[in-house]
Amino acid sequence: MKEICVKTSDSYKIYIGENILPSAGDIIKKTVSICKILIICDDNVFPLYNKALKDSLLKTGYEVREFVIKAGEQSKNFSVAEDIINYLAENNFTRTDIIVALGGGVVGDISGFCAAIYLRGIKFVQIPTTFLAAIDSSVGGKTGINLFAGKNLVGAFHQPAAVITDCKLFSTLSKQVFAQGVAEGIKYGVIKDENLFNDFVNGISNICETVYHCVDIKREIVEKDEFDHADRQLLNFGHTIGHAVEKCSGFKISHGEGVAIGMNIAAKIAYKEGLSDVDLSENIKKACLKFGLPVTCNFNSDELSKAALSDKKRTGEYINLILPIKIGNCIIKKYQKNQLKKLIESGL
C-alpha cells in the first residue's frame, strides 16, 4: 500500500493499493476516533462492496448506518441531499460522527456536500470504486450537486479526512465505465506529464502506479491552489465544453465521454488560435480511441456555447478555456463570452 499526503487547509492521506477495502476500518481509525458512521453508496455498488466495508468498520468498533441512492448523475440533486441530511438528523449524528462515501463520483460529490453542510461540517472519508473517482473527484475537496442549469453549481470546498483507493475494485467495472477514468488520466498527461500521456497511448501496465501518478499530479496542483483561483483551473482541461456536451445530451453522454470530446475540441481551438504548432487533437484522439472514448459529438456551436456559459467557471463577461500548447503543457486563456460560440465552432 502506498500513501500520498495532501497538504491543504485540512491535510489528509490517500491510501492506494489492492485488496485494502477489508482494512478500511483500521485505516479510518488512524484519523477518526470510534464513532457512528453513515455509509453512502448507490444501488449498483451496495451489493458488491457494502458488506466488506461494513464488516471492516464493525470489526474495528464503529457503529454503522447505511444510505443507498439510485445510481446515476440524476441523483446528485437537492432532493437526494435533503433526504441524506434528514437521515443524519433523525439518527442523531453529531459533529464527531462521519460519512463514508463508497462509490463513484456522484456518491463522493453528494456525500462530501452533505458532510460540508450538516451541522456546519462533519468529517467524511472517500472510498472510490471507479477509476474516474479514484484519480479525480475523490481528491481535492470539491463537493457539490447539480442544478437544471448546469453541473456542480451548488457546492463547497470540504477536504476528506482520508481517501482509501482499493484498485482491485476496478475489476468489476465495464470497459465503458473504466474508460471514463482514462479520460481524466489523459487530461493529467496533457496538462502536466507527457510520459503519463504516453502510458495511456501505449496501454496501462500497472493500475496502482497509474493511480498514484495521476493523484500526485492533482495533489501538487491542489496544494498550490486549494480554492481554484489560479493553477487549479488547469484541471478543467476538457471540462467546460465537456460539461456542455453532457448537459446537451441530457446526461446520456457520461462525464468521461464529455471530457474526451471536450479535450479534442479544446486542442483544435488551440491550434486554430495559433497557440500550438501542431494539431494536438490527433494525439489526444489516438489515446481516447484506444479505450473506446468518443472524440466528436452531434451538437452545434450554438447549443454547446449556451450550455457552457451556464458553467460555474464563467467569471462575469469572461470565460476561461484551458488550451494545450504541447502535450504536458497547457495554459489558461481568458475569452469574452461572446467569443465562445465562434471558438467552439472552430473546434468542431
C-alpha positions in Angstrom: 0.0 0.0 0.0 1.3 3.5 -1.0 0.5 6.7 0.7 0.2 10.3 -0.5 -0.2 13.2 1.9 -2.2 16.2 0.6 -1.2 19.3 2.5 -4.2 21.6 2.3 -6.0 23.6 5.0 -7.2 20.2 6.3 -4.4 17.8 5.4 -5.1 14.2 4.8 -3.7 11.0 3.4 -4.6 9.0 0.3 -4.0 5.2 0.6 -3.6 3.3 -2.7 -3.3 -0.4 -3.0 -5.0 -3.7 -3.9 -7.3 -5.7 -1.5 -7.2 -2.9 1.1 -11.0 -2.5 1.5 -11.2 -5.2 4.2 -8.7 -3.0 6.2 -10.7 0.2 5.8 -11.8 0.3 9.4 -8.2 0.2 10.6 -7.2 2.8 8.1 -10.0 5.2 9.1 -9.2 4.7 12.8 -5.8 6.3 12.1 -7.7 9.6 11.5 -11.1 9.3 13.1 -11.9 8.0 16.6 -14.6 5.4 17.1 -17.9 7.0 16.3 -21.1 6.5 14.3 -20.6 6.2 10.5 -23.1 6.6 7.7 -22.0 4.7 4.6 -23.5 6.3 1.5 -23.4 4.2 -1.8 -25.6 3.7 -4.8 -27.7 0.7 -5.7 -25.0 -0.7 -8.1 -22.2 -0.6 -5.5 -24.2 -1.7 -2.5 -24.5 -5.4 -3.4 -20.8 -5.5 -4.5 -18.8 -3.9 -1.7 -21.0 -2.6 1.1 -20.7 -5.8 3.2 -16.9 -5.9 3.1 -16.8 -2.3 4.2 -19.4 -2.6 6.9 -17.8 -5.8 8.3 -14.4 -4.0 8.5 -16.0 -1.0 10.2 -17.9 -3.1 12.7 -14.9 -5.2 13.5 -12.9 -2.0 14.3 -15.7 -0.9 16.7 -17.6 1.7 14.7 -21.4 1.9 14.8 -22.6 1.7 11.2 -25.7 3.0 9.3 -26.3 2.8 5.5 -28.0 5.1 3.0 -28.4 3.9 -0.6 -29.2 6.2 -3.5 -30.1 5.5 -7.1 -27.1 5.2 -9.4 -26.5 7.9 -11.9 -25.9 11.7 -12.3 -29.6 12.4 -11.8 -29.3 11.6 -8.1 -26.9 14.5 -7.5 -29.6 17.0 -6.6 -31.1 18.9 -3.7 -33.8 16.4 -3.1 -31.5 13.5 -2.5 -29.2 15.7 -0.5 -32.1 16.7 1.7 -33.0 13.1 2.2 -29.5 12.3 3.4 -29.4 15.4 5.7 -32.7 14.4 7.2 -31.5 10.8 7.8 -28.4 12.1 9.6 -30.6 14.3 11.8 -33.2 11.7 12.5 -30.5 9.2 13.5 -28.8 11.7 15.8 -25.5 12.0 14.0 -23.3 14.5 15.8 -20.2 16.6 14.9 -17.9 13.7 16.0 -19.6 11.3 13.6 -18.7 10.8 10.0 -19.9 9.9 6.5 -18.1 7.4 4.3 -18.7 7.7 0.6 -18.4 4.3 -1.1 -18.8 4.7 -4.8 -18.0 6.8 -7.9 -18.0 10.5 -8.4 -21.7 11.0 -7.9 -21.7 9.4 -4.5 -18.5 11.1 -3.5 -19.7 14.6 -4.5 -23.1 14.4 -2.8 -21.7 12.7 0.3 -19.0 15.4 0.6 -21.6 18.1 0.1 -23.8 16.8 2.8 -20.8 16.4 5.1 -19.9 20.1 4.4 -23.3 21.5 5.3 -24.6 19.1 8.0 -24.0 20.8 11.4 -21.8 23.3 9.5 -19.4 20.5 8.7 -18.6 16.9 9.7 -15.8 14.7 8.6 -16.1 12.3 5.6 -14.0 9.6 4.0 -13.8 8.8 0.3 -13.6 5.2 -0.8 -13.7 5.5 -4.7 -14.9 2.4 -6.5 -14.3 3.7 -10.0 -11.0 4.7 -11.8 -12.5 8.1 -12.5 -13.3 8.8 -8.9 -10.0 7.4 -7.7 -7.9 9.8 -9.8 -10.1 12.8 -9.8 -13.2 13.6 -7.8 -12.2 11.8 -4.6 -9.1 14.1 -4.3 -9.1 17.9 -3.8 -12.2 18.7 -1.6 -14.6 19.8 -4.3 -18.1 18.7 -3.4 -21.4 19.6 -5.0 -24.7 18.9 -6.6 -26.3 19.8 -9.9 -29.0 22.2 -10.9 -31.1 22.1 -14.0 -28.9 25.0 -15.3 -25.7 23.0 -15.0 -23.4 20.6 -13.2 -22.0 21.3 -9.7 -23.4 24.8 -9.5 -24.1 24.3 -5.8 -21.2 23.0 -3.6 -18.5 23.6 -1.1 -14.8 23.0 -0.6 -14.6 20.3 2.0 -11.5 18.2 2.2 -11.9 14.5 3.1 -10.4 13.1 6.3 -8.9 10.3 4.2 -9.1 8.6 0.8 -8.9 4.8 0.5 -8.4 3.6 -3.0 -8.6 -0.2 -3.5 -7.6 -0.7 -7.1 -9.0 -4.2 -7.0 -12.5 -2.7 -7.0 -11.9 -1.6 -10.6 -12.1 -5.2 -11.8 -15.9 -5.1 -11.8 -16.1 -2.0 -14.0 -17.2 -2.4 -17.6 -14.8 -1.2 -20.3 -17.0 1.8 -20.8 -17.0 2.9 -17.2 -13.3 2.3 -16.8 -12.7 4.4 -19.9 -14.3 7.4 -18.2 -11.4 7.4 -15.8 -9.0 7.1 -18.6 -10.3 10.4 -20.0 -9.3 12.1 -16.7 -5.9 10.3 -16.8 -5.3 11.6 -20.4 -6.1 15.0 -19.1 -3.4 14.8 -16.4 -0.9 13.8 -19.1 -1.8 16.7 -21.4 -1.6 19.3 -18.7 1.4 18.1 -16.8 3.3 15.0 -18.0 4.0 13.7 -21.5 5.3 10.4 -20.1 2.0 9.8 -18.3 0.1 10.7 -21.5 2.2 8.1 -23.4 1.4 5.5 -20.8 -2.3 5.8 -21.9 -1.4 5.8 -25.6 0.7 2.6 -25.1 -1.7 0.9 -22.6 -1.8 0.8 -18.7 0.7 -1.7 -17.3 0.3 -1.1 -13.6 -3.0 0.3 -12.4 -1.9 1.2 -8.9 1.1 3.1 -10.2 -1.1 4.9 -12.7 -3.5 5.9 -10.0 -0.6 7.1 -7.8 0.9 9.1 -10.7 -2.4 10.9 -11.5 -3.2 11.6 -7.9 0.3 13.0 -7.2 -0.2 15.5 -10.1 -3.5 16.6 -8.7 -2.0 16.8 -5.2 0.7 19.2 -6.4 -1.8 21.4 -8.2 -4.4 21.4 -5.3 -1.7 22.3 -2.7 -0.7 25.3 -4.7 -4.3 26.5 -5.3 -6.8 24.8 -3.0 -9.7 27.1 -3.8 -9.5 27.2 -7.6 -8.3 30.8 -8.2 -5.3 30.1 -10.4 -3.4 26.9 -11.4 -6.1 24.6 -10.3 -8.1 25.7 -13.2 -5.8 23.6 -15.4 -7.6 20.6 -14.1 -10.6 21.9 -16.1 -9.0 21.0 -19.4 -11.8 19.5 -21.5 -14.4 20.1 -18.8 -16.0 23.4 -19.8 -17.0 22.1 -23.2 -17.3 18.6 -21.8 -19.9 19.6 -19.2 -21.8 21.4 -22.0 -21.8 18.1 -24.0 -23.2 16.3 -21.0 -25.9 18.8 -20.5 -26.9 18.9 -24.1 -27.3 15.2 -24.1 -29.5 15.2 -21.0 -26.6 13.4 -19.3 -26.9 10.4 -21.6 -23.3 11.2 -22.5 -21.2 10.4 -19.4 -18.7 12.7 -17.7 -15.7 10.9 -19.0 -17.0 10.8 -22.6 -17.9 14.5 -22.4 -14.3 15.3 -21.2 -12.8 13.3 -24.0 -14.9 15.2 -26.6 -14.1 18.5 -24.8 -10.4 17.8 -24.8 -10.4 17.2 -28.6 -12.4 20.4 -29.2 -10.1 22.4 -27.0 -7.0 21.1 -28.7 -8.4 22.1 -32.1 -9.2 25.5 -30.8 -5.6 25.9 -29.5 -4.3 25.0 -33.0 -6.7 27.3 -34.8 -5.8 30.1 -32.3 -2.1 29.6 -33.1 -1.3 28.5 -29.6 0.1 25.2 -30.6 2.4 24.5 -33.5 0.6 21.2 -34.4 -3.0 20.0 -34.0 -2.7 18.1 -30.8 -6.2 16.7 -31.1 -4.6 14.0 -33.3 -2.5 12.8 -30.4 -5.4 13.1 -27.9 -7.8 11.3 -30.4 -5.4 8.4 -30.6 -5.3 8.0 -26.8 -9.1 8.3 -26.5 -9.9 5.9 -29.3 -7.6 3.2 -27.8 -10.1 3.0 -24.9 -13.2 3.4 -26.9 -13.9 7.1 -25.9 -15.8 9.3 -28.3 -14.0 12.3 -29.8 -16.9 14.1 -31.5 -20.5 15.0 -30.8 -23.6 15.9 -32.8 -24.3 19.2 -31.0 -23.6 22.5 -32.8 -21.6 25.5 -31.5 -24.8 27.4 -30.6 -26.0 24.6 -28.4 -22.7 24.0 -26.8 -21.8 27.6 -26.2 -25.2 28.3 -24.5 -24.7 25.3 -22.2 -21.1 26.2 -21.5 -22.0 29.8 -20.5 -24.0 28.4 -17.6 -20.9 26.7 -16.3 -19.6 27.8 -12.9 -16.2 28.6 -14.5 -17.5 31.7 -16.1 -16.5 35.0 -14.5 -18.7 38.0 -15.4 -18.3 38.7 -19.1 -15.4 36.3 -19.5 -14.8 32.5 -19.6 -11.5 30.7 -19.2 -10.6 27.9 -21.5 -7.7 25.5 -20.8 -5.8 25.0 -24.1 -2.8 22.8 -24.8 0.4 24.3 -26.2 2.0 20.8 -26.3 1.5 17.5 -24.6 2.4 18.2 -21.0 1.8 21.9 -21.0 -1.5 23.8 -21.0 -2.4 27.5 -20.5 -5.4 29.3 -19.0 -6.8 31.6 -21.7 -9.4 34.2 -21.0 -12.0 35.0 -23.6 -15.1 37.2 -23.7 -18.2 35.2 -23.5 -19.4 36.4 -26.9 -16.3 34.8 -28.5 -17.2 31.3 -27.2 -19.6 30.3 -30.0 -17.0 31.0 -32.7 -14.2 29.3 -30.8 -16.3 26.1 -30.3 -17.3 26.2 -34.0 -13.6 26.2 -34.9 -13.0 23.2 -32.8 -15.9 21.1 -34.1 
